[in-house]
């Protein structure tokens, strides 16, 4: 009889684990809080527009990266992907623009246009991006040919410092050393406070994969991506229970020598041979396991990490084609926005215009989004609980302020807006149950980037964790990789030969 695996969460990590296990002879079932797949890889429809809440770029979108094999196995590689020529455009106070091109030579020329005295920095950026282009991260190493394996090994000496030295250097450390004040200002406009602790290695890796056309965006957005993986899993005979919140993981045996044997919720109890949590990490440890993981080392690892913030996520439906505007732009505000009753001062905005994906808006119109980071989730949850009308009014005030601020930089913008939707930290908590409404798990910093977090708990047999909460830095690739790795591990435990296809 096939071994039963119960999985909490139908995000990309949960779907990946279930899909690989299902095709390897396990009987899998996913239990999902929401009524859609994807978890934080989400999009939603409002007034004829679709607002995408996740994918900006996907490592492995193109076949030049080994990561592409995993998306192909999971059923998402057949989507059409847009590969970027430009990552981000900064609208500067003097009216000029500074563009982060994905081609390293064009980026080098743009840097020198702004700061001709910063030749060393321009060469460094270009050379490190090219090193990432030649190298790769082989999550599906078994799919490499002998020649591809040799090519990867040959590229490693140039790429290795990126994974060692440059993970410890925040982007601010490079920018502070620039001779050109104008160039320093441009980077400040582009990245804002993220400069302080964002690891330079992460920027090199992102731009390197964009340069080799394997860090694009799937047309149809995040929900199309999640639906494709869901469809592949269901075609294998897998099962998903939607609107099935898990209240606890059933443990049997003495503390420190027990086993996870099932899941329980208002829908009843289900028993299995293995339990996998692809849900929020804190909630898994504290609520689902009832504190049984205390002192295990996993909680200690969590305590040393900083989560991504939550978001005020403003979706705007624009009655304009926006074809001439950059798809991703950032700018400093002439007058800072004062939000959350004065607790949040926003000095810059980044605006994403989906003029590259006509499926998200009616013909001739465009969807747009603005992300504003906040750690003040308590303000929004308490306001909604206390006074729903005040909560709605505060959301409208945020949207009005954002639209007015954009209009000062893009004249006429306010007149294009015909649909407005605002998601708050409370929204993220409601639909994903993520800790404090965090939008991606653990923040990549110069001290946490690529850090290892335990995925099993000593004293609880048959239990595994996958996804962003056990992979600092977050993102979708670790979710896909975790599912594959877990399936290989359980196949080995059960004496099976792992088959990825």
Backbone torsions as a table, in degrees:
resi	resn	phi	psi	omega
1	UNK	NA	138.6	-179.3
2	UNK	-64.8	140.3	176.9
3	UNK	-72.2	138.2	-176.9
4	UNK	-92.2	128.9	177.4
5	UNK	-119.6	123.4	179.5
6	UNK	-104.3	130.7	-172.3
7	UNK	-124.0	129.4	178.3
8	UNK	-95.1	113.7	175.3
9	UNK	106.1	125.1	178.0
10	UNK	-104.9	34.8	168.3
11	UNK	-73.2	-173.7	-176.0
12	UNK	-64.7	-35.4	178.0
13	UNK	-66.8	-44.7	179.4
14	UNK	-65.5	-43.1	177.6
15	UNK	-63.8	-40.6	179.5
16	UNK	-63.2	-49.3	179.2
17	UNK	-59.4	-45.3	-179.0
18	UNK	-63.8	-41.4	-177.6
19	UNK	-64.6	-47.8	-179.9
20	UNK	-67.3	-37.5	178.7
21	UNK	-69.1	-40.3	-178.4
22	UNK	-61.5	-42.1	-177.7
23	UNK	-76.2	-7.1	178.0
24	UNK	-108.3	23.5	170.5
25	UNK	91.2	4.6	176.7
26	UNK	-89.7	153.1	176.1
27	UNK	-98.5	111.0	-171.7
28	UNK	-114.5	151.7	174.3
29	UNK	-148.4	132.7	-179.3
30	UNK	-105.6	140.6	176.9
31	UNK	-117.6	118.6	-170.8
32	UNK	-124.3	132.5	179.1
33	UNK	-62.5	-44.1	-173.8
34	UNK	-85.2	-178.6	177.2
35	UNK	-104.8	11.1	179.5
36	UNK	-136.0	156.3	174.9
37	UNK	-80.8	165.8	171.8
38	UNK	113.1	-27.5	-176.7
39	UNK	60.9	-121.6	177.9
40	UNK	-73.7	-13.7	174.0
41	UNK	-82.3	77.7	-164.9
42	UNK	-129.3	156.9	170.0
43	UNK	-147.4	158.5	-178.7
44	UNK	-145.9	154.3	-176.2
45	UNK	-103.3	137.8	176.2
46	UNK	-146.6	121.6	172.8
47	UNK	55.8	37.0	179.4
48	UNK	88.6	-4.9	178.5
49	UNK	-108.8	152.7	171.6
50	UNK	-113.6	126.4	179.1
51	UNK	-105.7	117.5	-176.0
52	UNK	-87.6	125.4	-175.0
53	UNK	-102.9	11.7	-174.2
54	UNK	-140.7	-83.1	-162.0
55	UNK	-66.7	118.8	167.8
56	UNK	-98.6	-41.5	175.9
57	UNK	-155.5	145.8	-174.2
58	UNK	-122.9	111.5	176.5
59	UNK	-62.4	125.7	-179.1
60	UNK	98.9	10.1	-179.7
61	UNK	-65.1	-29.9	-179.7
62	UNK	-114.5	160.4	-174.0
63	UNK	-71.3	-4.1	179.0
64	UNK	-75.0	-7.1	176.3
65	UNK	-115.8	142.2	177.5
66	UNK	-61.8	-25.6	178.8
67	UNK	-60.8	-24.4	-179.6
68	UNK	-59.4	-31.1	179.4
69	UNK	-59.6	-38.7	-178.3
70	UNK	-67.8	-44.9	178.2
71	UNK	-64.4	-33.1	176.8
72	UNK	-66.7	-44.9	178.5
73	UNK	-61.7	-35.3	-177.1
74	UNK	-83.3	-9.4	175.2
75	UNK	98.7	9.5	-176.0
76	UNK	-104.4	-3.0	-174.7
77	UNK	-78.0	-16.6	-177.9
78	UNK	-82.4	-7.0	172.8
79	UNK	-65.4	154.2	175.9
80	UNK	-85.1	129.9	-177.0
81	UNK	-111.4	139.1	171.9
82	UNK	-92.9	122.4	177.9
83	UNK	-101.3	128.6	-167.7
84	UNK	-78.8	141.1	167.5
85	UNK	-92.1	-30.6	178.6
86	UNK	-126.5	135.2	176.0
87	UNK	-87.8	-47.4	-172.9
88	UNK	-156.1	140.6	178.2
89	UNK	-118.9	128.7	176.4
90	UNK	-97.1	125.3	174.5
91	UNK	-91.2	111.1	-170.3
92	UNK	-92.9	157.3	-176.6
93	UNK	-58.6	-29.0	-178.2
94	UNK	-84.0	4.0	178.6
95	UNK	93.7	-11.0	177.0
96	UNK	-79.8	169.5	174.7
97	UNK	-126.1	147.6	173.8
98	UNK	-121.6	125.7	-172.7
99	UNK	-114.2	130.5	169.4
100	UNK	-86.2	96.0	176.9
101	UNK	-76.8	149.2	178.5
102	UNK	-84.3	-18.6	173.1
103	UNK	-79.7	122.0	-173.9
104	UNK	-62.5	-30.6	179.2
105	UNK	-73.1	-38.4	176.4
106	UNK	-67.2	-38.1	177.7
107	UNK	-65.1	-42.0	178.0
108	UNK	-58.9	-43.9	179.6
109	UNK	-65.2	-37.1	179.2
110	UNK	-67.4	-39.5	177.2
111	UNK	-62.5	-43.8	-179.1
112	UNK	-70.3	-27.8	175.3
113	UNK	-63.0	-37.4	-179.7
114	UNK	-85.5	-38.1	-176.5
115	UNK	-136.8	74.7	-178.0
116	UNK	-57.3	-21.8	178.6
117	UNK	-79.5	-10.3	-177.6
118	UNK	-99.4	50.3	-178.8
119	UNK	-62.5	-40.9	-178.0
120	UNK	-61.0	-42.9	178.8
121	UNK	-65.3	-43.5	-179.8
122	UNK	-61.0	-42.8	178.9
123	UNK	-67.3	-39.1	178.9
124	UNK	-60.6	-49.6	179.9
125	UNK	-57.6	-48.9	-177.7
126	UNK	-62.2	-45.3	-175.9
127	UNK	-68.1	-38.8	-179.1
128	UNK	-70.6	-37.8	176.7
129	UNK	-64.1	-41.4	178.5
130	UNK	-66.1	-34.0	177.0
131	UNK	-63.1	-40.6	177.6
132	UNK	-67.5	-36.7	178.2
133	UNK	-57.9	-40.6	-177.2
134	UNK	-77.6	-27.0	-177.8
135	UNK	-93.9	-171.9	178.4
136	UNK	-165.3	168.3	170.8
137	UNK	-110.6	110.7	-170.9
138	UNK	-88.3	72.1	-179.6
139	UNK	-66.8	-23.8	176.4
140	UNK	-115.4	61.5	-174.7
141	UNK	-56.9	-32.3	-178.3
142	UNK	-66.6	-12.1	178.6
143	UNK	-92.4	-6.2	-180.0
144	UNK	-77.7	138.0	171.5
145	UNK	-76.0	168.9	179.1
146	UNK	-59.1	-42.7	-179.9
147	UNK	-65.7	-41.0	178.8
148	UNK	-64.7	-37.8	177.4
149	UNK	-62.6	-42.8	178.3
150	UNK	-64.8	-40.2	179.5
151	UNK	-63.2	-39.6	179.1
152	UNK	-65.6	-43.5	179.1
153	UNK	-62.9	-37.8	-179.2
154	UNK	-66.8	-28.9	-178.5
155	UNK	-84.1	-13.6	-173.0
156	UNK	-65.2	-39.4	-178.9
157	UNK	-55.9	-37.5	179.7
158	UNK	-76.0	-30.6	-176.6
159	UNK	-87.9	-21.8	-174.6
160	UNK	-57.3	-41.8	178.6
161	UNK	-60.4	-27.6	178.8
162	UNK	-64.5	-35.6	-178.6
163	UNK	-86.8	-4.3	179.2
164	UNK	-117.9	-79.7	-176.6
165	UNK	-57.3	-48.7	-169.4
166	UNK	-80.3	-10.2	172.2
167	UNK	-72.4	-22.3	-177.6
168	UNK	-94.8	-3.1	-177.3
169	UNK	-106.7	113.5	176.5
170	UNK	-69.8	153.3	-178.9
171	UNK	-58.0	-31.4	177.8
172	UNK	-58.8	-34.8	-179.9
173	UNK	-62.0	-34.8	176.8
174	UNK	-76.8	-44.4	-175.1
175	UNK	-65.8	-37.6	179.6
176	UNK	-61.6	-26.0	-178.5
177	UNK	-85.7	-0.7	-179.5
178	UNK	-70.5	140.6	178.6
179	UNK	-79.2	-32.1	-176.4
180	UNK	-83.6	118.1	177.4
181	UNK	-64.4	-35.7	-179.7
182	UNK	-65.0	-38.9	179.3
183	UNK	-69.8	-39.1	175.7
184	UNK	-60.6	-41.3	178.8
185	UNK	-64.8	-36.8	179.2
186	UNK	-64.4	-43.4	178.9
187	UNK	-67.3	-33.9	177.0
188	UNK	-65.4	-41.0	177.1
189	UNK	-63.5	-41.0	-176.7
190	UNK	-69.7	-42.4	-169.7
191	UNK	-115.1	-15.5	176.6
192	UNK	57.1	-137.9	-177.0
193	UNK	-67.1	-17.3	180.0
194	UNK	-62.6	-20.6	179.1
195	UNK	-56.8	-33.3	-168.9
196	UNK	-62.1	-39.4	-173.1
197	UNK	-134.5	4.6	-179.7
198	UNK	-73.5	123.2	-176.3
199	UNK	-67.5	131.1	-179.6
200	UNK	-57.3	-33.8	179.5
201	UNK	-58.1	-36.8	-178.9
202	UNK	-64.9	-37.7	177.9
203	UNK	-68.1	-44.6	177.6
204	UNK	-58.2	-43.8	-177.4
205	UNK	-66.8	-44.5	179.3
206	UNK	-59.3	-50.9	-177.4
207	UNK	-69.3	-30.8	177.0
208	UNK	-64.6	-43.0	179.0
209	UNK	-72.1	-33.9	174.4
210	UNK	-64.8	-39.4	-178.4
211	UNK	-64.0	-33.1	179.3
212	UNK	-96.6	20.3	173.0
213	UNK	58.9	47.1	175.3
214	UNK	-142.1	44.1	175.0
215	UNK	-153.0	58.8	-174.2
216	UNK	-105.3	-167.3	-175.3
217	UNK	-120.5	132.5	179.7
218	UNK	-80.8	125.3	176.0
219	UNK	-59.4	135.9	-172.3
220	UNK	98.1	-16.3	172.5
221	UNK	78.6	-162.5	-171.4
222	UNK	-64.1	-39.4	-178.5
223	UNK	-69.1	-37.2	176.4
224	UNK	-62.1	-39.9	178.4
225	UNK	-63.0	-48.9	-179.8
226	UNK	-65.1	-40.3	179.6
227	UNK	-63.5	-36.4	178.8
228	UNK	-63.5	-41.6	179.1
229	UNK	-70.4	-39.5	176.0
230	UNK	-59.4	-45.3	-177.6
231	UNK	-62.0	-40.8	178.4
232	UNK	-63.3	-44.5	-179.8
233	UNK	-62.4	-46.2	-179.1
234	UNK	-65.1	-32.6	178.5
235	UNK	-66.4	-20.4	178.0
236	UNK	-86.3	-1.2	-179.4
237	UNK	97.3	9.5	179.7
238	UNK	-72.0	164.9	-177.2
239	UNK	-130.5	140.6	176.6
240	UNK	-129.9	130.0	170.7
241	UNK	-103.2	112.5	175.8
242	UNK	-88.8	160.1	-174.3
243	UNK	51.9	42.0	-178.6
244	UNK	-124.3	76.3	179.5
245	UNK	-66.1	133.4	177.3
246	UNK	-89.3	127.7	179.8
247	UNK	-90.9	-32.7	179.0
248	UNK	-162.3	155.9	170.5
249	UNK	-92.5	127.6	-177.4
250	UNK	-79.5	121.7	178.6
251	UNK	-113.0	141.8	175.5
252	UNK	-129.0	148.0	179.8
253	UNK	101.9	168.4	-178.2
254	UNK	-68.9	153.4	178.2
255	UNK	-57.9	130.9	-179.3
256	UNK	88.4	-5.9	177.7
257	UNK	-148.4	35.9	-176.9
258	UNK	-101.9	-170.3	-177.9
259	UNK	-147.6	142.9	173.1
260	UNK	-81.4	122.5	-173.5
261	UNK	-124.2	0.0	-179.7
262	UNK	174.8	-177.1	179.2
263	UNK	-129.1	149.9	179.0
264	UNK	-135.4	143.5	176.6
265	UNK	-158.4	-172.9	179.4
266	UNK	-64.0	-18.2	178.6
267	UNK	-82.1	-6.7	179.0
268	UNK	121.6	-154.7	178.8
269	UNK	-125.7	144.3	174.4
270	UNK	-131.7	134.4	179.7
271	UNK	-103.0	150.6	179.1
272	UNK	-154.1	177.1	-179.9
273	UNK	-90.3	-27.7	177.7
274	UNK	-137.6	149.6	174.4
275	UNK	-125.7	131.6	-179.6
276	UNK	-123.1	127.9	173.6
277	UNK	-103.4	117.1	171.5
278	UNK	-110.4	24.2	-177.1
279	UNK	-100.0	-175.2	178.9
280	UNK	-52.1	133.0	-175.0
281	UNK	-66.6	-45.9	-179.8
282	UNK	-63.9	-43.1	-180.0
283	UNK	-64.6	-36.0	178.0
284	UNK	-62.4	-47.4	-177.6
285	UNK	-69.1	-46.0	-170.2
286	UNK	-84.9	-40.8	-174.6
287	UNK	-102.0	-54.8	-174.3
288	UNK	-64.6	-38.5	178.8
289	UNK	-93.9	-0.4	176.0
290	UNK	60.1	30.8	179.6
291	UNK	81.2	5.4	-177.7
292	UNK	-67.5	-15.1	-179.7
293	UNK	-90.8	-0.7	-179.3
294	UNK	-57.6	132.5	179.4
295	UNK	78.7	7.8	-176.1
296	UNK	-82.7	-16.6	-174.7
297	UNK	105.7	-29.2	178.1
298	UNK	-69.3	-45.0	179.4
299	UNK	-63.3	-36.3	178.1
300	UNK	-65.7	-39.4	177.6
301	UNK	-63.7	-40.4	178.1
302	UNK	-63.1	-40.0	-176.9
303	UNK	-63.0	-23.3	-178.2
304	UNK	-91.8	7.1	-176.2
305	UNK	-118.0	153.4	179.3
306	UNK	-108.0	128.1	-179.2
307	UNK	-77.3	156.8	165.7
308	UNK	-58.1	151.3	175.2
309	UNK	-72.7	176.3	168.3
310	UNK	-91.0	-171.6	-172.7
311	UNK	-137.4	148.8	153.2
312	UNK	-97.1	113.7	-172.0
313	UNK	-116.0	108.7	-173.6
314	UNK	-101.9	117.4	175.4
315	UNK	-97.8	132.2	-176.9
316	UNK	-127.7	123.3	173.6
317	UNK	-93.0	119.5	-171.9
318	UNK	-108.8	126.1	175.7
319	UNK	-82.5	62.2	-176.5
320	UNK	-163.4	145.4	-177.3
321	UNK	-79.3	-19.8	174.0
322	UNK	54.3	23.1	-174.5
323	UNK	-62.8	-28.5	-175.8
324	UNK	-86.9	-3.4	-176.4
325	UNK	-94.8	148.5	174.9
326	UNK	-61.6	145.0	-177.2
327	UNK	-72.3	-22.3	179.6
328	UNK	-143.5	118.7	-176.5
329	UNK	-140.5	154.7	179.3
330	UNK	-135.4	148.9	179.2
331	UNK	-156.6	149.7	174.5
332	UNK	-78.7	148.5	-179.7
333	UNK	-92.9	138.7	176.5
334	UNK	-66.0	-37.9	176.9
335	UNK	-125.9	115.8	-178.2
336	UNK	-58.8	146.8	174.9
337	UNK	-81.3	136.0	176.5
338	UNK	-109.1	111.6	-172.7
339	UNK	-124.3	169.9	176.5
340	UNK	52.9	50.2	178.9
341	UNK	54.5	36.4	176.8
342	UNK	90.1	-3.1	-178.0
343	UNK	-79.7	-16.6	-178.3
344	UNK	-127.9	120.5	176.9
345	UNK	-110.4	115.0	-176.6
346	UNK	-104.3	116.4	-175.5
347	UNK	-100.0	-11.3	178.5
348	UNK	-146.5	160.9	176.5
349	UNK	-132.1	150.2	168.2
350	UNK	-118.7	131.9	-175.7
351	UNK	-118.8	126.8	177.8
352	UNK	-109.2	123.3	-178.0
353	UNK	-114.1	118.6	-173.0
354	UNK	-87.4	47.3	178.1
355	UNK	-71.8	-6.7	178.7
356	UNK	-91.8	-8.4	-176.7
357	UNK	-130.4	89.2	-177.2
358	UNK	-67.2	-13.7	-179.3
359	UNK	-71.2	-12.2	-175.7
360	UNK	-93.5	-0.4	-176.9
361	UNK	-150.8	158.3	173.8
362	UNK	-61.1	159.7	-177.8
363	UNK	-54.4	133.4	178.1
364	UNK	79.1	2.3	-179.1
365	UNK	-121.6	173.6	-171.6
366	UNK	-145.4	138.2	171.2
367	UNK	-88.1	145.7	177.6
368	UNK	-142.1	153.5	178.7
369	UNK	-139.4	152.2	174.5
370	UNK	-129.5	129.0	176.4
371	UNK	-105.2	125.6	173.7
372	UNK	-122.4	119.0	-175.8
373	UNK	-80.1	142.9	178.0
374	UNK	-151.9	144.2	173.3
375	UNK	-103.3	7.9	-174.0
376	UNK	-97.0	53.6	-178.5
377	UNK	-64.4	-31.2	-179.0
378	UNK	-59.9	-35.7	179.6
379	UNK	-58.3	-45.7	-175.2
380	UNK	-75.2	-40.1	179.7
381	UNK	-67.6	-39.6	179.5
382	UNK	-70.4	-38.5	179.2
383	UNK	-64.4	-43.7	179.9
384	UNK	-63.7	-39.1	-180.0
385	UNK	-70.4	-33.3	-175.1
386	UNK	-82.6	-40.5	-172.3
387	UNK	-156.4	99.0	-175.6
388	UNK	-63.8	-34.2	178.9
389	UNK	-67.2	-41.3	177.5
390	UNK	-65.6	-36.7	177.3
391	UNK	-61.8	-47.2	179.1
392	UNK	-63.6	-40.4	179.6
393	UNK	-65.2	-38.0	179.1
394	UNK	-67.7	-37.7	175.8
395	UNK	-62.4	-42.5	179.0
396	UNK	-64.1	-40.0	179.6
397	UNK	-62.5	-39.4	177.3
398	UNK	-62.2	-48.5	-179.1
399	UNK	-62.2	-43.7	179.6
400	UNK	-61.0	-42.6	-179.3
401	UNK	-65.9	-40.8	179.9
402	UNK	-66.1	-45.7	180.0
403	UNK	-61.6	-43.3	179.3
404	UNK	-62.9	-38.9	-180.0
405	UNK	-67.4	-41.2	178.3
406	UNK	-64.2	-38.1	-177.5
407	UNK	-62.3	-26.3	177.7
408	UNK	-71.7	-23.0	179.9
409	UNK	-101.9	-29.2	177.9
410	UNK	-123.8	86.9	-174.7
411	UNK	-55.7	133.0	-179.7
412	UNK	94.9	-8.9	-176.1
413	UNK	-57.7	-45.1	-176.8
414	UNK	-58.2	-34.0	-178.5
415	UNK	-72.4	-16.9	179.4
416	UNK	-82.4	-21.6	-170.6
417	UNK	-72.8	121.1	177.7
418	UNK	-123.8	-15.4	176.6
419	UNK	-135.2	134.4	179.0
420	UNK	-129.8	134.8	174.6
421	UNK	-139.1	133.9	-179.6
422	UNK	-124.1	120.5	171.3
423	UNK	-100.6	136.3	-179.9
424	UNK	-113.2	174.6	174.3
425	UNK	-53.7	-34.5	177.3
426	UNK	-60.9	-37.8	178.7
427	UNK	-61.5	-46.2	-179.0
428	UNK	-63.5	-40.2	179.0
429	UNK	-65.7	-42.3	-177.4
430	UNK	-61.7	-44.1	-173.6
431	UNK	-90.8	-22.5	-176.1
432	UNK	-121.9	-16.3	-177.2
433	UNK	62.2	20.9	-179.6
434	UNK	-71.5	142.4	-177.0
435	UNK	-56.2	121.3	-178.5
436	UNK	56.5	17.7	-179.5
437	UNK	73.5	17.0	179.4
438	UNK	-51.5	137.5	-173.8
439	UNK	-93.4	-0.7	-179.8
440	UNK	-156.7	4.8	-178.3
441	UNK	99.0	-136.8	-176.0
442	UNK	-87.4	131.2	-178.2
443	UNK	-66.5	133.5	174.5
444	UNK	-75.4	118.6	176.1
445	UNK	-124.9	173.2	-179.5
446	UNK	-66.9	-14.5	177.8
447	UNK	-103.3	-18.5	-175.3
448	UNK	-110.9	-15.5	-174.1
449	UNK	-57.8	124.2	179.5
450	UNK	69.0	15.9	175.8
451	UNK	-68.9	146.2	-179.8
452	UNK	-90.9	137.2	175.3
453	UNK	-123.6	134.3	-179.6
454	UNK	-58.3	142.2	-179.5
455	UNK	-110.6	-1.3	172.8
456	UNK	-128.7	164.5	-177.6
457	UNK	-122.2	119.6	178.1
458	UNK	-54.7	131.8	178.5
459	UNK	91.6	-2.2	174.4
460	UNK	-127.3	91.5	-178.6
461	UNK	-72.2	154.8	175.7
462	UNK	73.9	10.8	-177.6
463	UNK	-119.8	137.2	179.8
464	UNK	-141.3	151.1	174.3
465	UNK	-117.6	142.5	176.7
466	UNK	-138.0	159.3	172.5
467	UNK	109.6	-163.3	-169.7
468	UNK	-67.6	-27.4	-176.7
469	UNK	-77.9	-8.9	173.6
470	UNK	-117.3	18.1	177.8
471	UNK	-140.0	83.6	-179.6
472	UNK	-52.6	136.6	-174.7
473	UNK	109.2	-27.0	174.2
474	UNK	65.4	-156.8	-178.9
475	UNK	94.4	166.5	-177.7
476	UNK	-78.6	-35.5	-178.4
477	UNK	-54.7	-45.0	177.6
478	UNK	-59.9	-28.7	178.4
479	UNK	-67.3	-44.5	176.9
480	UNK	-66.5	-41.8	-179.0
481	UNK	-65.9	-39.8	-178.6
482	UNK	-60.3	-41.6	180.0
483	UNK	-61.9	-41.2	179.4
484	UNK	-66.4	-44.5	-179.1
485	UNK	-63.9	-41.5	-179.6
486	UNK	-64.3	-42.0	179.2
487	UNK	-61.6	-40.9	177.3
488	UNK	-62.3	-40.2	-178.8
489	UNK	-65.8	-45.2	-179.2
490	UNK	-72.2	-31.8	174.1
491	UNK	-61.2	-44.0	179.1
492	UNK	-62.8	-42.6	180.0
493	UNK	-63.2	-31.3	-177.6
494	UNK	-98.0	5.9	178.0
495	UNK	72.0	29.0	179.3
496	UNK	-103.3	156.3	172.6
497	UNK	-92.0	123.1	-177.7
498	UNK	-69.5	132.4	174.2
499	UNK	-127.3	120.7	-175.1
500	UNK	-80.0	-21.5	-174.7
501	UNK	-96.8	NA	NA
